[in-house]
């Protein structure tokens, strides 16, 4: 396992070329593990609550200073990690299991409870969109942080787009079942999160695209300006690259330089300062390479 992928350092060009050849050899879908695949099946009707796009939230100030955007989250339940976990050093602690908590950990060992959870505060952020409908939504805290981050990137000459945001339980059911029908469950589990196990359902995560339109949902996206900027600066606004290079034995998913997860400015900045690459390691929970 590679442990040299600390914050601010990207994979070597040679490593990415090798990874691209790996994808071409027939394992390409693994890199799209938790994000919308380019040929996802049509969404089937679902009994889960429907969500319609709400009006765009008011854009936050374009000040280059990061803004605290965790005020709307609950901090009433103590977190699950061991007191020895790195996150235990922070003055504020949040739940690792409450879906309304910025520290929620969702992976192949830790499903959402309830499985059909719907965030109560979904909004459409005032950012450049590459999608519409539910995919253009985030929870209100993540939306405010995304607005601040996209604005800061624009001031640096980098154009980001919101390429995939919220995904309902019903959408995930249809997407995952389509993969199972086409390829079998074992292969489906490498290409799509099972329903109730996707970070996109929480409202805390989203995928970015580059304004130039290059390399969307491909390994070469790591070299696009939006990905480079987000990796170097995302922590200032509370975001981490959730599935970093060569840490799939811990996260369960291959490298996704486009998939950002909000955990709060304090935690994201502390992770970056310590050179910790995964939320599993930072919050002291077990690795989740596969479903139990």
C-alpha positions as CSV (number, residue, x, y, z in Angstrom):
1,X,0.0,0.0,0.0
2,X,1.3,3.5,-0.9
3,X,1.5,5.9,2.0
4,X,3.3,8.7,0.2
5,X,0.1,10.4,-1.1
6,X,0.0,13.2,1.5
7,X,-1.9,16.4,1.1
8,X,-0.5,18.6,-1.7
9,X,1.4,15.8,-3.4
10,X,0.0,14.3,-6.6
11,X,0.7,10.9,-8.1
12,X,3.6,10.8,-10.5
13,X,2.8,11.0,-14.2
14,X,4.3,7.5,-14.7
15,X,2.0,6.1,-12.0
16,X,-1.0,7.6,-13.6
17,X,0.0,6.2,-17.0
18,X,0.3,2.8,-15.4
19,X,-3.1,3.2,-13.8
20,X,-4.6,4.3,-17.1
21,X,-3.2,1.1,-18.8
22,X,-4.7,-0.9,-15.9
23,X,-8.1,0.7,-16.7
24,X,-7.7,-0.1,-20.4
25,X,-7.0,-3.7,-19.5
26,X,-10.6,-4.2,-18.3
27,X,-10.9,-2.8,-14.8
28,X,-11.9,0.7,-15.8
29,X,-15.1,0.8,-13.8
30,X,-13.4,0.5,-10.5
31,X,-12.2,4.1,-10.7
32,X,-15.9,5.2,-10.8
33,X,-16.7,3.3,-7.7
34,X,-18.8,5.8,-5.7
35,X,-19.7,8.3,-8.5
36,X,-22.2,8.4,-11.3
37,X,-21.0,6.1,-14.1
38,X,-21.1,7.5,-17.6
39,X,-23.6,4.9,-18.7
40,X,-25.7,4.5,-15.6
41,X,-29.1,2.9,-16.1
42,X,-32.3,5.0,-16.1
43,X,-33.7,5.7,-12.6
44,X,-36.6,3.4,-11.7
45,X,-39.6,4.7,-9.6
46,X,-38.8,4.6,-5.9
47,X,-40.9,4.6,-2.8
48,X,-38.3,6.8,-1.1
49,X,-39.2,10.5,-0.5
50,X,-38.8,12.5,-3.7
51,X,-36.7,15.6,-3.8
52,X,-37.2,18.6,-6.1
53,X,-34.6,21.2,-6.8
54,X,-35.0,24.1,-4.4
55,X,-34.1,27.7,-5.2
56,X,-30.5,28.5,-5.3
57,X,-29.0,29.6,-2.0
58,X,-27.6,33.1,-1.7
59,X,-24.0,33.2,-2.7
60,X,-21.5,33.7,0.2
61,X,-19.0,36.5,0.3
62,X,-16.1,36.2,-2.1
63,X,-13.6,36.8,0.7
64,X,-10.5,34.7,0.3
65,X,-10.7,33.7,4.0
66,X,-12.3,30.4,4.7
67,X,-15.7,30.7,6.4
68,X,-16.9,28.5,9.3
69,X,-19.8,26.6,7.8
70,X,-20.5,23.9,10.4
71,X,-23.0,25.9,12.5
72,X,-26.0,24.0,11.1
73,X,-24.7,20.6,12.1
74,X,-25.5,18.6,15.2
75,X,-22.8,17.9,17.7
76,X,-24.9,16.2,20.4
77,X,-23.6,12.6,20.0
78,X,-20.0,11.7,20.9
79,X,-18.0,10.2,18.1
80,X,-17.2,6.6,17.8
81,X,-13.4,6.6,17.3
82,X,-10.9,5.6,19.9
83,X,-9.6,8.5,22.1
84,X,-6.2,7.7,20.4
85,X,-7.6,8.7,16.9
86,X,-6.1,11.8,15.4
87,X,-9.5,13.6,15.4
88,X,-9.8,13.2,19.1
89,X,-7.4,16.2,19.5
90,X,-9.8,18.7,18.1
91,X,-11.8,20.8,20.6
92,X,-15.1,20.1,18.9
93,X,-16.3,16.5,18.4
94,X,-19.1,15.2,16.1
95,X,-20.9,12.0,15.6
96,X,-19.5,9.4,13.1
97,X,-23.0,7.8,12.7
98,X,-25.5,10.6,12.6
99,X,-26.3,11.4,8.9
100,X,-26.7,15.0,9.8
101,X,-23.1,15.2,11.2
102,X,-20.2,16.5,9.1
103,X,-18.0,13.6,10.5
104,X,-20.4,10.9,9.3
105,X,-18.3,8.0,8.0
106,X,-20.0,6.0,5.2
107,X,-18.2,3.1,3.6
108,X,-18.6,-0.6,2.8
109,X,-18.7,-1.5,6.5
110,X,-20.7,1.5,7.6
111,X,-24.1,2.0,5.9
112,X,-26.4,4.9,6.4
113,X,-29.1,4.6,9.1
114,X,-31.8,4.8,8.0
115,X,-30.8,3.3,4.6
116,X,-33.2,5.6,2.8
117,X,-32.0,8.8,4.5
118,X,-32.9,12.1,2.9
119,X,-31.2,15.3,4.1
120,X,-33.7,17.8,5.4
121,X,-32.0,20.8,4.0
122,X,-31.1,20.1,0.4
123,X,-30.5,23.3,-1.7
124,X,-29.0,24.1,-5.0
125,X,-25.7,26.0,-4.5
126,X,-24.9,29.1,-6.5
127,X,-22.1,27.6,-8.5
128,X,-21.5,26.6,-12.1
129,X,-23.6,23.4,-12.7
130,X,-22.9,20.6,-15.2
131,X,-26.1,18.7,-13.9
132,X,-29.7,19.4,-13.1
133,X,-32.4,18.0,-10.8
134,X,-31.4,16.2,-7.6
135,X,-27.8,15.9,-8.8
136,X,-27.5,19.7,-8.5
137,X,-28.4,19.6,-4.8
138,X,-26.3,19.5,-1.6
139,X,-27.1,19.9,2.0
140,X,-27.1,23.6,3.0
141,X,-23.8,23.4,4.9
142,X,-21.9,21.8,2.1
143,X,-23.5,24.1,-0.4
144,X,-22.3,27.2,1.4
145,X,-18.8,25.8,1.6
146,X,-18.8,24.8,-2.0
147,X,-19.8,28.4,-3.0
148,X,-16.9,29.8,-1.0
149,X,-14.5,27.3,-2.6
150,X,-15.7,27.7,-6.2
151,X,-15.4,31.5,-5.8
152,X,-11.9,31.2,-4.4
153,X,-10.8,28.9,-7.2
154,X,-12.3,31.4,-9.8
155,X,-10.2,34.2,-8.3
156,X,-7.2,32.0,-9.0
157,X,-8.3,31.5,-12.5
158,X,-9.7,28.0,-12.1
159,X,-13.2,27.2,-13.2
160,X,-14.9,24.3,-11.3
161,X,-18.3,22.8,-12.1
162,X,-20.6,20.7,-9.9
163,X,-20.7,17.4,-11.8
164,X,-22.7,15.3,-9.4
165,X,-24.2,16.1,-6.0
166,X,-27.0,14.5,-4.1
167,X,-28.2,11.0,-5.2
168,X,-31.3,9.6,-3.6
169,X,-31.7,6.1,-2.3
170,X,-34.1,5.3,-5.2
171,X,-31.5,6.5,-7.8
172,X,-28.8,4.4,-6.1
173,X,-31.1,1.3,-6.2
174,X,-31.7,1.7,-9.9
175,X,-28.0,2.3,-10.7
176,X,-26.7,-0.5,-8.6
177,X,-29.3,-3.0,-9.8
178,X,-28.5,-2.2,-13.3
179,X,-24.9,-3.1,-12.7
180,X,-25.9,-6.4,-11.0
181,X,-28.1,-7.4,-13.9
182,X,-25.5,-6.6,-16.5
183,X,-22.3,-7.9,-14.7
184,X,-23.2,-9.8,-11.6
185,X,-22.9,-8.6,-8.0
186,X,-19.2,-9.1,-7.5
187,X,-18.4,-6.8,-10.4
188,X,-21.2,-4.4,-9.5
189,X,-19.6,-3.9,-6.0
190,X,-16.4,-2.6,-7.7
191,X,-18.4,-0.1,-9.9
192,X,-21.2,1.2,-7.8
193,X,-22.0,1.7,-4.1
194,X,-24.8,-0.5,-2.8
195,X,-28.0,1.4,-1.9
196,X,-27.6,3.0,1.5
197,X,-23.8,3.0,1.3
198,X,-23.2,6.0,-0.9
199,X,-21.8,9.3,0.3
200,X,-23.7,11.1,-2.4
201,X,-26.9,10.2,-0.5
202,X,-25.8,12.2,2.5
203,X,-25.5,15.6,0.9
204,X,-22.0,16.0,2.3
205,X,-20.2,14.9,-0.9
206,X,-20.1,15.9,-4.6
207,X,-18.1,15.4,-7.7
208,X,-16.4,18.3,-9.4
209,X,-15.6,18.9,-13.1
210,X,-13.1,21.2,-14.8
211,X,-14.4,24.2,-16.6
212,X,-12.4,23.2,-19.6
213,X,-14.4,19.9,-19.8
214,X,-11.4,17.6,-19.9
215,X,-11.1,14.1,-18.5
216,X,-14.4,14.0,-16.6
217,X,-14.6,11.0,-14.3
218,X,-11.3,9.6,-15.7
219,X,-7.9,9.2,-14.0
220,X,-6.4,12.0,-16.1
221,X,-8.8,14.4,-14.3
222,X,-6.1,14.5,-11.5
223,X,-4.0,16.7,-13.8
224,X,-6.9,19.1,-14.7
225,X,-6.7,22.6,-13.0
226,X,-9.8,22.0,-11.0
227,X,-8.5,18.8,-9.4
228,X,-5.0,20.2,-8.8
229,X,-6.5,23.3,-7.1
230,X,-9.1,21.4,-5.0
231,X,-6.4,18.9,-3.7
232,X,-4.2,21.8,-2.6
233,X,-6.8,24.1,-1.3
234,X,-10.0,22.2,-0.5
235,X,-9.1,21.8,3.2
236,X,-9.4,25.6,3.6
237,X,-13.1,25.2,3.0
238,X,-13.6,21.9,4.8
239,X,-13.2,19.5,1.9
240,X,-11.0,16.4,1.5
241,X,-10.4,14.2,-1.6
242,X,-12.4,11.2,-0.1
243,X,-10.8,8.4,-2.2
244,X,-7.1,9.2,-2.6
245,X,-4.5,7.6,-4.8
246,X,-3.6,4.0,-3.9
247,X,-5.7,3.9,-0.6
248,X,-8.4,1.6,-1.9
249,X,-7.4,-1.1,0.6
250,X,-8.7,1.3,3.2
251,X,-11.5,3.2,1.5
252,X,-12.8,0.4,-0.7
253,X,-12.7,2.6,-3.8
254,X,-10.0,3.5,-6.4
255,X,-8.7,7.0,-6.9
256,X,-11.4,9.6,-7.5
257,X,-9.7,13.0,-7.7
258,X,-13.2,14.5,-8.5
259,X,-15.0,13.3,-5.4
260,X,-14.9,15.8,-2.5
261,X,-16.3,15.3,0.9
262,X,-17.1,18.0,3.5
263,X,-15.9,17.3,7.0
264,X,-15.4,20.8,8.3
265,X,-12.6,23.3,8.1
266,X,-11.0,22.2,11.4
267,X,-10.9,18.5,10.6
268,X,-9.9,18.9,7.0
269,X,-7.1,21.4,7.9
270,X,-5.9,19.1,10.6
271,X,-5.9,16.1,8.3
272,X,-3.8,18.0,5.8
273,X,-1.3,19.3,8.4
274,X,-0.8,15.7,9.7
275,X,-0.5,14.2,6.2
276,X,-3.4,11.8,6.8
277,X,-5.0,10.7,3.6
278,X,-8.3,8.9,4.6
279,X,-11.1,9.7,6.9
280,X,-11.0,6.1,8.1
281,X,-7.5,6.7,9.5
282,X,-8.3,10.2,10.8
283,X,-11.5,9.2,12.7
284,X,-10.0,5.9,13.9
285,X,-12.4,3.5,12.2
286,X,-11.6,0.2,10.5
287,X,-10.6,-0.1,6.9
288,X,-13.4,-1.1,4.6
289,X,-12.0,-2.7,1.4
290,X,-15.1,-4.8,0.8
291,X,-18.6,-5.5,2.1
292,X,-18.7,-7.9,5.1
